[in-house]
């Protein structure tokens, strides 16, 4: 079934994604059910899964993402969408068709993928703001990484992962958060140093 979902996405989805701050796409849907209302619900749920897969697969591993989206409820996936619009809507007694456009909530999508343990590079809404680079060494692997992400989230900031190789991570965060971040990690027992503007972090 998971492979079938990928095939359906690749054949059925026409994407017009805008790269940058806003992640959006449009898909044509045509569903038949016992009633037009149920056909519309099914079409919307299918569109949501297709849009999430086609956009987020640019920022995460496709196989892992496909399995995650396939096994996640429609209600949970709704939380990853910030807005929806419909064009060329046609309704009969048991059929619904339309072009559905959805905009992804960058922060919600990134937090969801992080919580599910899927490495990703989803751009955050403050991507245009000035940022600093951090070179992080996590000796205890995911345990240390989870602690740093929790610290950042306590400051309402998501760590934007650039690369992750072994126990070494390169990440970016808003420049105006740097002082608060270093104070928070120092209080949690972490060490840091400035190396030509790059913040080196270790424990």
MDTraj code that builds the backbone (N, CA, C; nanometers):
import mdtraj as md
import numpy as np

residues = "UNK UNK UNK UNK UNK UNK UNK UNK UNK UNK UNK UNK UNK UNK UNK UNK UNK UNK UNK UNK UNK UNK UNK UNK UNK UNK UNK UNK UNK UNK UNK UNK UNK UNK UNK UNK UNK UNK UNK UNK UNK UNK UNK UNK UNK UNK UNK UNK UNK UNK UNK UNK UNK UNK UNK UNK UNK UNK UNK UNK UNK UNK UNK UNK UNK UNK UNK UNK UNK UNK UNK UNK UNK UNK UNK UNK UNK UNK UNK UNK UNK UNK UNK UNK UNK UNK UNK UNK UNK UNK UNK UNK UNK UNK UNK UNK UNK UNK UNK UNK UNK UNK UNK UNK UNK UNK UNK UNK UNK UNK UNK UNK UNK UNK UNK UNK UNK UNK UNK UNK UNK UNK UNK UNK UNK UNK UNK UNK UNK UNK UNK UNK UNK UNK UNK UNK UNK UNK UNK UNK UNK UNK UNK UNK UNK UNK UNK UNK UNK UNK UNK UNK UNK UNK UNK UNK UNK UNK UNK UNK UNK UNK UNK UNK UNK UNK UNK UNK UNK UNK UNK UNK UNK UNK UNK UNK UNK UNK UNK UNK UNK UNK UNK UNK UNK UNK UNK UNK UNK UNK UNK UNK UNK UNK UNK UNK UNK UNK UNK UNK UNK UNK UNK".split()
xyz = np.array([
    [0.0820, -0.1206, 0.0000],
    [0.0000, 0.0000, 0.0000],
    [0.0860, 0.1264, 0.0000],
    [0.1983, 0.1225, 0.0728],
    [0.2837, 0.2406, 0.0769],
    [0.3395, 0.2723, -0.0613],
    [0.3810, 0.1681, -0.1358],
    [0.4335, 0.1908, -0.2688],
    [0.3237, 0.2447, -0.3600],
    [0.2025, 0.1926, -0.3413],
    [0.0907, 0.2395, -0.4202],
    [0.0662, 0.3877, -0.3980],
    [0.0803, 0.4320, -0.2716],
    [0.0606, 0.5735, -0.2397],
    [0.1601, 0.6603, -0.3144],
    [0.2846, 0.6158, -0.3225],
    [0.3870, 0.6914, -0.3955],
    [0.3509, 0.7000, -0.5426],
    [0.3046, 0.5879, -0.6007],
    [0.2686, 0.5866, -0.7419],
    [0.1534, 0.6816, -0.7688],
    [0.0522, 0.6771, -0.6828],
    [-0.0617, 0.7665, -0.6994],
    [-0.0196, 0.9122, -0.6939],
    [0.0710, 0.9426, -0.6018],
    [0.1180, 1.0798, -0.5889],
    [0.1891, 1.1245, -0.7153],
    [0.2786, 1.0401, -0.7652],
    [0.3593, 1.0809, -0.8790],
    [0.2760, 1.0949, -1.0057],
    [0.1691, 1.0159, -1.0199],
    [0.0879, 1.0213, -1.1394],
    [-0.0220, 1.1256, -1.1321],
    [-0.0721, 1.1501, -1.0132],
    [-0.1960, 1.2262, -0.9984],
    [-0.1752, 1.3695, -0.9554],
    [-0.0600, 1.4006, -0.9068],
    [-0.0380, 1.5310, -0.8446],
    [0.0334, 1.6272, -0.9389],
    [-0.0275, 1.7421, -0.9592],
    [0.0353, 1.8500, -1.0367],
    [0.0734, 1.9587, -0.9382],
    [0.2029, 1.9777, -0.9179],
    [0.2493, 2.0651, -0.8108],
    [0.2986, 2.1982, -0.8650],
    [0.2609, 2.3028, -0.7966],
    [0.3143, 2.4367, -0.8234],
    [0.3638, 2.4898, -0.6899],
    [0.4814, 2.4445, -0.6489],
    [0.5309, 2.4813, -0.5165],
    [0.6105, 2.6093, -0.5245],
    [0.5907, 2.6942, -0.4262],
    [0.6694, 2.8174, -0.4199],
    [0.7785, 2.7989, -0.3178],
    [0.9020, 2.8080, -0.3621],
    [1.0146, 2.7835, -0.2739],
    [1.0505, 2.9111, -0.1996],
    [1.0883, 2.8977, -0.0766],
    [1.1220, 3.0130, 0.0048],
    [1.0443, 3.0071, 0.1335],
    [0.9841, 3.1185, 0.1708],
    [0.9127, 3.1234, 0.2970],
    [0.7844, 3.0439, 0.2914],
    [0.7079, 3.0583, 0.1835],
    [0.5784, 2.9910, 0.1743],
    [0.5905, 2.8629, 0.0936],
    [0.5487, 2.7518, 0.1518],
    [0.5508, 2.6226, 0.0840],
    [0.4071, 2.5889, 0.0473],
    [0.3753, 2.5919, -0.0822],
    [0.2382, 2.5656, -0.1252],
    [0.2373, 2.4829, -0.2517],
    [0.1255, 2.4174, -0.2777],
    [0.1100, 2.3374, -0.3985],
    [-0.0373, 2.3243, -0.4312],
    [-0.0649, 2.2928, -0.5570],
    [-0.2010, 2.2723, -0.6049],
    [-0.2129, 2.1328, -0.6653],
    [-0.3203, 2.0610, -0.6323],
    [-0.3442, 1.9295, -0.6924],
    [-0.4858, 1.9223, -0.7465],
    [-0.5052, 1.8565, -0.8619],
    [-0.6402, 1.8302, -0.9110],
    [-0.6928, 1.7026, -0.8468],
    [-0.8157, 1.7028, -0.8018],
    [-0.8750, 1.5850, -0.7392],
    [-1.0085, 1.5536, -0.8048],
    [-1.0422, 1.4260, -0.8083],
    [-1.1703, 1.3793, -0.8624],
    [-1.2063, 1.2525, -0.7883],
    [-1.3048, 1.2617, -0.7002],
    [-1.3411, 1.1495, -0.6154],
    [-1.4899, 1.1183, -0.6267],
    [-1.5226, 0.9898, -0.6191],
    [-1.6612, 0.9441, -0.6185],
    [-1.6872, 0.8674, -0.4902],
    [-1.8039, 0.8905, -0.4278],
    [-1.8413, 0.8205, -0.3054],
    [-1.9930, 0.8052, -0.3022],
    [-2.0469, 0.7643, -0.1869],
    [-2.1916, 0.7452, -0.1786],
    [-2.2666, 0.8781, -0.1830],
    [-2.2003, 0.9841, -0.1372],
    [-2.2592, 1.1179, -0.1442],
    [-2.1523, 1.2171, -0.1891],
    [-2.1952, 1.3322, -0.2374],
    [-2.1003, 1.4356, -0.2792],
    [-2.0198, 1.4859, -0.1601],
    [-2.0848, 1.4935, -0.0430],
    [-2.0159, 1.5416, 0.0765],
    [-1.9002, 1.4496, 0.1134],
    [-1.9239, 1.3191, 0.1098],
    [-1.8173, 1.2243, 0.1411],
    [-1.7091, 1.2252, 0.0339],
    [-1.7492, 1.2449, -0.0910],
    [-1.6502, 1.2538, -0.1985],
    [-1.5592, 1.3737, -0.1766],
    [-1.6173, 1.4858, -0.1302],
    [-1.5376, 1.6053, -0.1040],
    [-1.4406, 1.5827, 0.0114],
    [-1.4869, 1.5164, 0.1169],
    [-1.3993, 1.4865, 0.2305],
    [-1.2825, 1.3989, 0.1852],
    [-1.3127, 1.2946, 0.1082],
    [-1.2075, 1.2051, 0.0600],
    [-1.1093, 1.2784, -0.0304],
    [-1.1617, 1.3653, -0.1161],
    [-1.0758, 1.4402, -0.2078],
    [-0.9832, 1.5343, -0.1314],
    [-1.0367, 1.6006, -0.0294],
    [-0.9562, 1.6939, 0.0496],
    [-0.8477, 1.6205, 0.1261],
    [-0.8829, 1.5056, 0.1838],
    [-0.7837, 1.4272, 0.2583],
    [-0.6726, 1.3773, 0.1651],
    [-0.7114, 1.3332, 0.0446],
    [-0.6121, 1.2859, -0.0521],
    [-0.5213, 1.3999, -0.0958],
    [-0.5808, 1.5147, -0.1240],
    [-0.5022, 1.6309, -0.1661],
    [-0.4009, 1.6692, -0.0590],
    [-0.4451, 1.6672, 0.0664],
    [-0.3559, 1.7052, 0.1767],
    [-0.2350, 1.6126, 0.1821],
    [-0.2567, 1.4823, 0.1720],
    [-0.1461, 1.3868, 0.1777],
    [-0.0518, 1.4057, 0.0582],
    [-0.1080, 1.4273, -0.0584],
    [-0.0256, 1.4451, -0.1781],
    [0.0583, 1.5719, -0.1691],
    [-0.0034, 1.6788, -0.1243],
    [0.0687, 1.8062, -0.1139],
    [0.1798, 1.7974, -0.0103],
    [0.1488, 1.7404, 0.1044],
    [0.2504, 1.7256, 0.2089],
    [0.3671, 1.6405, 0.1591],
    [0.3363, 1.5310, 0.0918],
    [0.4441, 1.4446, 0.0423],
    [0.5297, 1.5164, -0.0621],
    [0.4633, 1.5774, -0.1612],
    [0.5379, 1.6367, -0.2713],
    [0.6233, 1.7552, -0.2283],
    [0.5767, 1.8316, -0.1309],
    [0.6564, 1.9451, -0.0843],
    [0.7628, 1.9005, 0.0146],
    [0.7225, 1.8249, 0.1177],
    [0.8175, 1.7893, 0.2232],
    [0.9228, 1.6901, 0.1760],
    [0.8950, 1.6155, 0.0693],
    [0.9954, 1.5214, 0.0180],
    [1.1169, 1.5941, -0.0391],
    [1.1037, 1.7261, -0.0601],
    [1.2190, 1.8055, -0.1028],
    [1.3117, 1.8369, 0.0142],
    [1.2619, 1.8143, 0.1363],
    [1.3377, 1.8513, 0.2568],
    [1.3569, 1.7348, 0.3530],
    [1.3221, 1.6127, 0.3126],
    [1.3368, 1.4955, 0.3990],
    [1.3477, 1.3716, 0.3111],
    [1.3890, 1.2592, 0.3712],
    [1.4011, 1.1341, 0.2977],
    [1.2634, 1.0864, 0.2507],
    [1.2514, 1.0584, 0.1209],
    [1.1212, 1.0277, 0.0624],
    [1.0581, 0.9013, 0.1200],
    [1.1363, 0.7954, 0.1359],
    [1.0794, 0.6696, 0.1835],
    [1.0265, 0.6829, 0.3259],
    [1.1050, 0.7468, 0.4126],
    [1.0605, 0.7658, 0.5509],
    [0.9372, 0.8544, 0.5554],
    [0.9369, 0.9590, 0.4757],
    [0.8255, 1.0525, 0.4737],
    [0.6993, 0.9859, 0.4216],
    [0.7121, 0.9070, 0.3163],
    [0.5962, 0.8395, 0.2597],
    [0.5293, 0.7494, 0.3633],
    [0.6095, 0.6714, 0.4347],
    [0.5540, 0.5830, 0.5368],
    [0.4871, 0.6606, 0.6487],
    [0.5490, 0.7714, 0.6883],
    [0.4935, 0.8517, 0.7967],
    [0.3597, 0.9132, 0.7571],
    [0.3535, 0.9718, 0.6380],
    [0.2286, 1.0346, 0.5930],
    [0.1193, 0.9296, 0.5755],
    [0.1542, 0.8146, 0.5219],
    [0.0566, 0.7082, 0.4991],
    [-0.0050, 0.6616, 0.6311],
    [0.0762, 0.6554, 0.7371],
    [0.0299, 0.6011, 0.8647],
    [-0.0208, 0.7071, 0.9628],
    [-0.0258, 0.8324, 0.9212],
    [-0.0732, 0.9406, 1.0081],
    [-0.2176, 0.9742, 0.9738],
    [-0.2987, 0.9973, 1.0754],
    [-0.4401, 1.0263, 1.0537],
    [-0.4596, 1.1600, 0.9831],
    [-0.5712, 1.1728, 0.9129],
    [-0.6033, 1.2977, 0.8444],
    [-0.6168, 1.4125, 0.9434],
    [-0.6718, 1.3837, 1.0617],
    [-0.6880, 1.4882, 1.1630],
    [-0.5538, 1.5455, 1.2052],
    [-0.4529, 1.4597, 1.2211],
    [-0.3206, 1.5081, 1.2609],
    [-0.2546, 1.5855, 1.1478],
    [-0.2714, 1.5386, 1.0257],
    [-0.2111, 1.6073, 0.9114],
    [-0.2723, 1.7446, 0.8897],
    [-0.3981, 1.7629, 0.9288],
    [-0.4627, 1.8930, 0.9147],
    [-0.3865, 2.0015, 0.9891],
    [-0.3197, 1.9634, 1.0992],
    [-0.2465, 2.0609, 1.1802],
    [-0.1236, 2.1154, 1.1085],
    [-0.0846, 2.0538, 0.9969],
    [0.0347, 2.0963, 0.9238],
    [0.0016, 2.1945, 0.8117],
    [-0.1272, 2.2224, 0.7925],
    [-0.1719, 2.3098, 0.6847],
    [-0.2195, 2.4429, 0.7428],
    [-0.1692, 2.5519, 0.6888],
    [-0.2086, 2.6837, 0.7396],
    [-0.3276, 2.7422, 0.6651],
    [-0.3441, 2.7078, 0.5370],
    [-0.4587, 2.7597, 0.4623],
    [-0.4886, 2.6697, 0.3430],
    [-0.6165, 2.6731, 0.3002],
    [-0.6623, 2.5922, 0.1866],
    [-0.7536, 2.6762, 0.0990],
    [-0.7380, 2.6630, -0.0323],
    [-0.8280, 2.7307, -0.1258],
    [-0.8668, 2.6335, -0.2361],
    [-0.9844, 2.6569, -0.2961],
    [-1.0393, 2.5646, -0.3957],
    [-1.0778, 2.6422, -0.5210],
    [-1.0478, 2.5840, -0.6379],
    [-1.0843, 2.6450, -0.7658],
    [-1.1437, 2.5381, -0.8571],
    [-1.2216, 2.5801, -0.9531],
    [-1.2825, 2.4900, -1.0525],
    [-1.3588, 2.3746, -0.9870],
    [-1.4326, 2.4068, -0.8847],
    [-1.5073, 2.3050, -0.8108],
    [-1.6290, 2.2579, -0.8901],
    [-1.6465, 2.1258, -0.8991],
    [-1.7622, 2.0664, -0.9657],
    [-1.8174, 1.9559, -0.8776],
    [-1.9498, 1.9604, -0.8544],
    [-2.0143, 1.8669, -0.7630],
    [-2.1363, 1.8049, -0.8298],
    [-2.1459, 1.6718, -0.8212],
    [-2.2664, 1.6020, -0.8645],
    [-2.3221, 1.5267, -0.7446],
    [-2.4149, 1.4367, -0.7668],
    [-2.4768, 1.3659, -0.6544],
    [-2.3788, 1.2773, -0.5786],
    [-2.2775, 1.2273, -0.6463],
    [-2.1825, 1.1366, -0.5796],
    [-2.0367, 1.1627, -0.6174],
    [-2.0098, 1.2747, -0.6846],
    [-1.8744, 1.3019, -0.7323],
    [-1.8325, 1.4440, -0.6962],
    [-1.7048, 1.4576, -0.6675],
    [-1.6492, 1.5897, -0.6364],
    [-1.5165, 1.6034, -0.7088],
    [-1.4986, 1.7159, -0.7774],
    [-1.3702, 1.7441, -0.8421],
    [-1.3368, 1.8916, -0.8236],
    [-1.2073, 1.9211, -0.8174],
    [-1.1628, 2.0593, -0.7970],
    [-1.0119, 2.0644, -0.8063],
    [-0.9588, 2.1858, -0.8106],
    [-0.8159, 2.2094, -0.7934],
    [-0.7975, 2.2656, -0.6526],
    [-0.7285, 2.1921, -0.5681],
    [-0.7134, 2.2305, -0.4280],
    [-0.5706, 2.2789, -0.4030],
    [-0.5599, 2.3967, -0.3464],
    [-0.4304, 2.4547, -0.3102],
    [-0.4179, 2.4608, -0.1592],
    [-0.3049, 2.4191, -0.1075],
    [-0.2796, 2.4241, 0.0365],
    [-0.1435, 2.4862, 0.0632],
    [-0.1365, 2.5617, 0.1710],
    [-0.0115, 2.6209, 0.2173],
    [0.0299, 2.5497, 0.3453],
    [0.1529, 2.5038, 0.3500],
    [0.2028, 2.4306, 0.4668],
    [0.2492, 2.5279, 0.5748],
    [0.2200, 2.4953, 0.6983],
    [0.2718, 2.5684, 0.8131],
    [0.4143, 2.5187, 0.8373],
    [0.5131, 2.6003, 0.7999],
    [0.6531, 2.5570, 0.8073],
    [0.6928, 2.5085, 0.9460],
    [0.6591, 2.5866, 1.0480],
    [0.6988, 2.5513, 1.1839],
    [0.6329, 2.4212, 1.2280],
    [0.5039, 2.4078, 1.2008],
    [0.4320, 2.2868, 1.2415],
    [0.4878, 2.1638, 1.1710],
    [0.5178, 2.1775, 1.0417],
    [0.5714, 2.0645, 0.9659],
    [0.7092, 2.0246, 1.0163],
    [0.7943, 2.1230, 1.0427],
    [0.9291, 2.0925, 1.0911],
    [0.9236, 2.0286, 1.2295],
    [0.8390, 2.0820, 1.3166],
    [0.8260, 2.0259, 1.4506],
    [0.7734, 1.8827, 1.4441],
    [0.6798, 1.8586, 1.3554],
    [0.6223, 1.7246, 1.3381],
    [0.7288, 1.6262, 1.2921],
    [0.8069, 1.6630, 1.1923],
    [0.9128, 1.5746, 1.1428],
    [1.0201, 1.5523, 1.2484],
    [1.0560, 1.6579, 1.3208],
    [1.1554, 1.6437, 1.4285],
    [1.1053, 1.5472, 1.5353],
    [0.9789, 1.5643, 1.5748],
    [0.9211, 1.4789, 1.6791],
    [0.9143, 1.3329, 1.6357],
    [0.9000, 1.3101, 1.5048],
    [0.8926, 1.1732, 1.4528],
    [1.0312, 1.1164, 1.4234],
    [1.1349, 1.1955, 1.4495],
    [1.2715, 1.1478, 1.4313],
    [1.3168, 1.1430, 1.2865],
    [1.2558, 1.2243, 1.1993],
    [1.2947, 1.2267, 1.0589],
    [1.3803, 1.3502, 1.0326],
    [1.5036, 1.3274, 0.9901],
    [1.5941, 1.4386, 0.9605],
    [1.5365, 1.5204, 0.8462],
    [1.5385, 1.6525, 0.8609],
    [1.4766, 1.7362, 0.7596],
    [1.5432, 1.8734, 0.7543],
    [1.5127, 1.9462, 0.6466],
    [1.5660, 2.0797, 0.6261],
    [1.4534, 2.1751, 0.5871],
    [1.3389, 2.1602, 0.6506],
    [1.2249, 2.2457, 0.6190],
    [1.2609, 2.3906, 0.6528],
    [1.2495, 2.4826, 0.5573],
    [1.2813, 2.6233, 0.5846],
    [1.1775, 2.6852, 0.6760],
    [1.2228, 2.7649, 0.7706],
    [1.1311, 2.8281, 0.8642],
    [1.0859, 2.9629, 0.8110],
    [0.9786, 3.0137, 0.8679],
    [0.9189, 3.1376, 0.8179],
    [1.0087, 3.2585, 0.8348],
    [1.1068, 3.2491, 0.9251],
    [1.1974, 3.3622, 0.9439],
    [1.3257, 3.3428, 0.8641],
    [1.3139, 3.2668, 0.7524],
    [1.4329, 3.2312, 0.6742],
    [1.5057, 3.3532, 0.6199],
    [1.4324, 3.4642, 0.6022],
    [1.4964, 3.5826, 0.5473],
    [1.5689, 3.6647, 0.6533],
    [1.5452, 3.6346, 0.7818],
    [1.6085, 3.7091, 0.8895],
    [1.7561, 3.6696, 0.8991],
    [1.8362, 3.7596, 0.9541],
    [1.9790, 3.7318, 0.9697],
    [1.9978, 3.6198, 1.0706],
    [2.0904, 3.5295, 1.0396],
    [2.1095, 3.4119, 1.1243],
    [2.2569, 3.3932, 1.1582],
    [2.2798, 3.3125, 1.2616],
    [2.4158, 3.2724, 1.2935],
    [2.4267, 3.1216, 1.2741],
    [2.5495, 3.0773, 1.2471],
    [2.5758, 2.9342, 1.2267],
    [2.6337, 2.8740, 1.3530],
    [2.5871, 2.7550, 1.3858],
    [2.6383, 2.6832, 1.5032],
    [2.6946, 2.5485, 1.4589],
    [2.8139, 2.5184, 1.5072],
    [2.8747, 2.3868, 1.4859],
    [2.8617, 2.3106, 1.6173],
    [2.7816, 2.2059, 1.6172],
    [2.7438, 2.1381, 1.7413],
    [2.7979, 1.9958, 1.7431],
    [2.8571, 1.9577, 1.8545],
    [2.9034, 1.8205, 1.8750],
    [2.8134, 1.7565, 1.9817],
    [2.7456, 1.6482, 1.9441],
    [2.6550, 1.5798, 2.0378],
    [2.7162, 1.4436, 2.0719],
    [2.7910, 1.4399, 2.1790],
    [2.8599, 1.3165, 2.2178],
    [2.7618, 1.2039, 2.2487],
    [2.6455, 1.2412, 2.3045],
    [2.5449, 1.1402, 2.3392],
    [2.4355, 1.1287, 2.2330],
    [2.4683, 1.1702, 2.1123],
    [2.3783, 1.1509, 2.0006],
    [2.2436, 1.2195, 2.0167],
    [2.1373, 1.1438, 1.9942],
    [2.0026, 1.1992, 1.9939],
    [1.9605, 1.2554, 2.1293],
    [2.0187, 1.2044, 2.2355],
    [1.9847, 1.2555, 2.3696],
    [2.0269, 1.4022, 2.3815],
    [2.1523, 1.4302, 2.3431],
    [2.2017, 1.5687, 2.3475],
    [2.1280, 1.6566, 2.2473],
    [2.1035, 1.6030, 2.1284],
    [2.0365, 1.6800, 2.0242],
    [1.8945, 1.7173, 2.0673],
    [1.8254, 1.6233, 2.1313],
    [1.6901, 1.6505, 2.1791],
    [1.6910, 1.7587, 2.2869],
    [1.7948, 1.7591, 2.3700],
    [1.8044, 1.8613, 2.4742],
    [1.8235, 2.0001, 2.4133],
    [1.9095, 2.0099, 2.3130],
    [1.9325, 2.1397, 2.2487],
    [1.8060, 2.1898, 2.1785],
    [1.7353, 2.1006, 2.1132],
    [1.6128, 2.1409, 2.0452],
    [1.5075, 2.1865, 2.1461],
    [1.5032, 2.1196, 2.2623],
    [1.4083, 2.1602, 2.3668],
    [1.4427, 2.2993, 2.4180],
    [1.5722, 2.3248, 2.4381],
    [1.6161, 2.4563, 2.4846],
    [1.5746, 2.5646, 2.3856],
    [1.5959, 2.5372, 2.2563],
    [1.5588, 2.6351, 2.1542],
    [1.4086, 2.6575, 2.1504],
    [1.3320, 2.5499, 2.1617],
    [1.1862, 2.5632, 2.1577],
    [1.1328, 2.6408, 2.2772],
    [1.2014, 2.6275, 2.3912],
    [1.1614, 2.7065, 2.5079],
    [1.1739, 2.8557, 2.4787],
    [1.2605, 2.8903, 2.3847],
    [1.2761, 3.0294, 2.3431],
    [1.1965, 3.0604, 2.2175],
    [1.1010, 2.9695, 2.1836],
    [1.0162, 2.9854, 2.0646],
    [1.0971, 2.9932, 1.9352],
    [1.2035, 2.9148, 1.9288],
    [1.2898, 2.9101, 1.8110],
    [1.3122, 2.7651, 1.7708],
    [1.3085, 2.7392, 1.6410],
    [1.3416, 2.6070, 1.5890],
    [1.4842, 2.6097, 1.5357],
    [1.5640, 2.5084, 1.5710],
    [1.6985, 2.4972, 1.5161],
    [1.6881, 2.4475, 1.3723],
    [1.7454, 2.5230, 1.2794],
    [1.7399, 2.4867, 1.1378],
    [1.8628, 2.4028, 1.1035],
    [1.8437, 2.2729, 1.0871],
    [1.9543, 2.1817, 1.0608],
    [2.0046, 2.1959, 0.9181],
    [2.1343, 2.2172, 0.9027],
    [2.1962, 2.2270, 0.7705],
    [2.2583, 2.0937, 0.7286],
    [2.3244, 2.0277, 0.8224],
    [2.3821, 1.8964, 0.7943],
    [2.4015, 1.8221, 0.9258],
    [2.4021, 1.6897, 0.9165],
    [2.4201, 1.6057, 1.0349],
    [2.5041, 1.4852, 0.9925],
    [2.6286, 1.4806, 1.0375],
    [2.7198, 1.3717, 1.0040],
    [2.7768, 1.3163, 1.1335],
    [2.7429, 1.1917, 1.1643],
    [2.7890, 1.1323, 1.2891],
    [2.7379, 1.2120, 1.4082],
    [2.8309, 1.2552, 1.4934],
    [2.7910, 1.3344, 1.6109],
    [2.8132, 1.4840, 1.5898],
    [2.8310, 1.5246, 1.4644],
    [2.8557, 1.6652, 1.4334],
    [2.7397, 1.7231, 1.3519],
    [2.6898, 1.8364, 1.3979],
    [2.5741, 1.9000, 1.3352],
    [2.6073, 2.0454, 1.3028],
    [2.5716, 2.0871, 1.1840],
    [2.5792, 2.2287, 1.1479],
    [2.4364, 2.2813, 1.1401],
    [2.4091, 2.3872, 1.2140],
    [2.2728, 2.4394, 1.2221],
    [2.2734, 2.5914, 1.2173],
    [2.1553, 2.6489, 1.1955],
    [2.1402, 2.7941, 1.1957],
    [2.0229, 2.8336, 1.2840],
    [2.0360, 2.9523, 1.3450],
    [1.9311, 3.0086, 1.4285],
    [1.9280, 3.1596, 1.4097],
    [1.8169, 3.2245, 1.4432],
    [1.8099, 3.3708, 1.4301],
    [1.9192, 3.4387, 1.5111],
    [1.9815, 3.5397, 1.4516],
    [2.0924, 3.6080, 1.5175],
    [2.0496, 3.6718, 1.6496],
    [1.9275, 3.7246, 1.6555],
    [1.8842, 3.7916, 1.7783],
    [1.8564, 3.6942, 1.8917],
    [1.8668, 3.5633, 1.8640],
    [1.8458, 3.4624, 1.9672],
    [1.9784, 3.4124, 2.0245],
    [2.0886, 3.4520, 1.9657],
    [2.2189, 3.3949, 2.0027],
    [2.2509, 3.4144, 2.1511],
    [2.2334, 3.5340, 2.2037],
    [2.2677, 3.5595, 2.3443],
    [2.1823, 3.4756, 2.4375],
    [2.0529, 3.4679, 2.4111],
    [1.9642, 3.3879, 2.4957],
    [1.9968, 3.2400, 2.4854],
    [2.0347, 3.1958, 2.3655],
    [2.0677, 3.0551, 2.3460],
    [2.1929, 3.0163, 2.4231],
    [2.2972, 3.0979, 2.4123],
    [2.4210, 3.0643, 2.4842],
    [2.3998, 3.0671, 2.6350],
    [2.3169, 3.1595, 2.6831],
    [2.2888, 3.1638, 2.8270],
    [2.2142, 3.0379, 2.8702],
    [2.1194, 2.9936, 2.7871],
    [2.0383, 2.8768, 2.8215],
    [2.1217, 2.7490, 2.8208],
    [2.2080, 2.7334, 2.7190],
    [2.2863, 2.6102, 2.7144],
    [2.3942, 2.6094, 2.8224],
    [2.4466, 2.7269, 2.8560],
    [2.5440, 2.7341, 2.9651],
    [2.4794, 2.6883, 3.0961],
    [2.3561, 2.7305, 3.1185],
    [2.2851, 2.6890, 3.2387],
    [2.2562, 2.5406, 3.2413],
    [2.2532, 2.4767, 3.1225],
    [2.2260, 2.3327, 3.1148],
    [2.3537, 2.2498, 3.1123],
    [2.4683, 2.3170, 3.1316],
    [2.5952, 2.2439, 3.1392],
    [2.6710, 2.2305, 3.0093],
    [2.6269, 2.3018, 2.9057],
    [2.6965, 2.2983, 2.7776],
    [2.8077, 2.4024, 2.7745],
    [2.9029, 2.3826, 2.6839],
    [3.0117, 2.4779, 2.6627],
    [2.9999, 2.5343, 2.5219],
    [3.0560, 2.6522, 2.5017],
    [3.0509, 2.7123, 2.3691],
    [3.1679, 2.8079, 2.3515],
    [3.1992, 2.8357, 2.2259],
    [3.3053, 2.9307, 2.1925],
    [3.2747, 2.9894, 2.0558],
    [3.3240, 3.1122, 2.0346],
    [3.3064, 3.1773, 1.9051],
    [3.4301, 3.1534, 1.8201],
    [3.4070, 3.1069, 1.6974],
    [3.5182, 3.0814, 1.6060],
    [3.4895, 3.1537, 1.4748],
    [3.5310, 3.2800, 1.4675],
    [3.5096, 3.3592, 1.3472],
    [3.3636, 3.3816, 1.3154],
    [3.2813, 3.3930, 1.4181],
    [3.1391, 3.4148, 1.3980],
    [3.0561, 3.2884, 1.4052],
    [3.1223, 3.1734, 1.3943],
    [3.0527, 3.0456, 1.4067],
    [3.0531, 3.0038, 1.5529],
    [2.9369, 2.9727, 1.6062],
    [2.9255, 2.9313, 1.7459],
    [2.9535, 2.7813, 1.7559],
    [3.0588, 2.7455, 1.8284],
    [3.0906, 2.6056, 1.8515],
    [3.0269, 2.5626, 1.9842],
    [2.9561, 2.4523, 1.9805],
    [2.8814, 2.4054, 2.0972],
    [2.9150, 2.2595, 2.1239],
    [2.9430, 2.2285, 2.2509],
    [2.9709, 2.0903, 2.2905],
    [2.9396, 2.0751, 2.4389],
    [2.9429, 1.9498, 2.4836],
    [2.9111, 1.9227, 2.6245],
    [3.0193, 1.8350, 2.6863],
])
top = md.Topology()
chain = top.add_chain()
for i, resn in enumerate(residues, 1):
    res = top.add_residue(resn, chain, resSeq=i)
    for name in ("N", "CA", "C"):
        top.add_atom(name, md.element.get_by_symbol(name[0]), res)
traj = md.Trajectory(xyz[None], top)
